[in-house]
Each structure stands twice: as structure tokens, then as C-alpha cells.
Amino acid sequence: MNFCSDNVTGIAPEILAAIASANAGAAMPYGNDDITQRLQTQFSDLFETPVAVFPVATGSAANAIALSAISPVYGAIYCHSDAHIHVDECGAPEFFTGGAKLVTRSTPNGKLTADDLAAVLAKAGAGVVHHVQPAAISLTQATEAGTVYSRSEVAAIAQVAQSHGLKLHMDGARFANAIVSLGCSPADITWRSGVDVLSFGATKNGAMAAEAVVFFDRDLAKDFEYRRKRGGAFVLENALFVGSA
Ligand SMILES: Cc1ncc(COP(=O)(O)O)c(C=O)c1O
């Protein structure tokens, strides 16, 4: 056992075998191969609703480019002070959004709360030209503290976001762990609870550099492929989800 990080273990043998099998023969690049084409259906089935899914190679790319799709350059993105986007992404969210401000909250157990966000948003200066404009909330599920948001906690935060016109992003680097812990469906803890866009993590669960951005509000995804390409995150070969697809 090595508890240094959930990144220390290798690729799951089943996934490695699936990648080796997918590697045979020729296939069209840039997502035009049959396996990657099936992702839209696979993810829509998994989430029980039509989604727009975009594979990327790292969680930081997923987060930063997803946030750029839901915040203007003058936006404020609310997150926990321990959030990976704030602590561990070398300024990528600020860079990819073109300068949006991360506004951190230090509420207990690594979790944002609806009450705290409501209080902070009430005096955030929406519409006041001198202030960054509230644009998005980003929560991590499961959190950096190892805690998990319940469905009602996510829904309460989404309610605050919606009432202030903000979008809700979920960093799901450990999404699968949260699902198992909660015993709920992926749909229940995301779009049914008000999440607009999810960074879907697979690397920490044995995949090989396989992450994805999943839009439940597909209107938000309309220019995402350009953002992904411009961000250098559009990969030539995407045998990344072969284990699932
Ligand atoms: C909460 C969280 N988000 C995102 C990531 C993705 O990071 P990376 O860019 O290293 O794939 C991690 C990895 O440690 C993480 O713990």
C-alpha cells in the first residue's frame, strides 16, 4: 500500500490490455476513430441524459478549460481555499479564463456551503463596475479533504448559483469514489442536482491520462472544441477511454 497519492499506482491491467487491442490497425485521428465517436453515447448513457463530452489528457486541462467556458475574463469563480484549481494548477484556471479571479472560501471539511456562498454573493458587487463579476462556483467531488458532498448539499449550492446567475462546475478527479461512497447514480449527483459541467476523472481510477469535460448544459459547449485545441489539450490519438468505450 502506498498512500502518497492515488496517482502512484499504475494503469489497470484491463485498461492497458484494451489500449493494446485498440492500437491494432489504422484509425482516423483527432477523435474521428470509432472508439472516440462512441464516447458521446457512452457518456450520455452513463449520465442518463444527452451530454457533450470532450476527452482531455489531464485534470488541470479539464478544469481550466471548462472554467474558461463558463466565466468571462472579468469573472469571479468561487471555490474552496484547498481546491486543486486554487492550490495545484499553477495558475491554469486564471490563464485559460484570461484572468478570471478565484475567490476562495475556507469553510470546514474542505467543502463549500450554500449559506456561506449566499452570504458572500449577496455582497459581491454584481453589476458594480469596480468588481469582478460573479460567474461560477467550482466544487470538488470528492473533496481535497477526502469528504463527499451529499446530493442535498450539491443541490443547495446549485440553487444559490442559479439564483445569482452563476454556473456550477464540479471537479470530479475522484468522482467515482464519491459515487461509490454516496451509493447514488452519476446523474443524481450532477445534472439532477444542478451541476452544469463536470471534470470527469479517470486517471486516479486506473486509466491512462484519461480525463474528460462533460457538459450537461450543451449550450455551454458550443465553442469548447476551439478552447481545447487552443489550449493544446486536443490529443491526436484518443485510445484513452477504450476500457469503457
Ligand atoms: C481534486 C483534483 N483535481 C484535479 C486533479 C488533476 O490533476 P492533473 O492535472 O495532475 O491531472 C487532481 C490531481 O491530483 C486532483 O486531486
The ligand as an SDF file (V2000), in Angstrom:
LIG
                    3D

 16 16  0  0  0  0  0  0  0  0999 V2000
   -9.0170   17.4380   -6.9990 C   0  0  0  0  0  0  0  0  0  0  0  0
   -8.1420   17.2680   -8.1850 C   0  0  0  0  0  0  0  0  0  0  0  0
   -8.4790   17.8400   -9.3410 N   0  0  0  0  0  0  0  0  0  0  0  0
   -7.7570   17.6760  -10.4500 C   0  0  0  0  0  0  0  0  0  0  0  0
   -6.6060   16.9060  -10.4360 C   0  0  0  0  0  0  0  0  0  0  0  0
   -5.9040   16.6980  -11.7460 C   0  0  0  0  0  0  0  0  0  0  0  0
   -4.6040   16.9970  -11.8090 O   0  0  0  0  0  0  0  0  0  0  0  0
   -3.6530   16.6570  -13.0530 P   0  0  0  0  0  0  0  0  0  0  0  0
   -3.5970   17.8940  -13.8750 O   0  0  0  0  0  0  0  0  0  0  0  0
   -2.3740   16.3120  -12.4060 O   0  0  0  0  0  0  0  0  0  0  0  0
   -4.2350   15.5240  -13.8460 O   0  0  0  0  0  0  0  0  0  0  0  0
   -6.1820   16.3030   -9.2450 C   0  0  0  0  0  0  0  0  0  0  0  0
   -4.9150   15.5190   -9.1930 C   0  0  0  0  0  0  0  0  0  0  0  0
   -4.2680   15.4130   -8.2180 O   0  0  0  0  0  0  0  0  0  0  0  0
   -6.9730   16.4870   -8.0890 C   0  0  0  0  0  0  0  0  0  0  0  0
   -6.6320   15.9120   -6.9370 O   0  0  0  0  0  0  0  0  0  0  0  0
  1  2  1  0
  2  3  1  0
  2 15  2  0
  3  4  2  0
  4  5  1  0
  5  6  1  0
  5 12  2  0
  6  7  1  0
  7  8  1  0
  8  9  2  0
  8 10  1  0
  8 11  1  0
 12 13  1  0
 12 15  1  0
 13 14  2  0
 15 16  1  0
M  END
$$$$
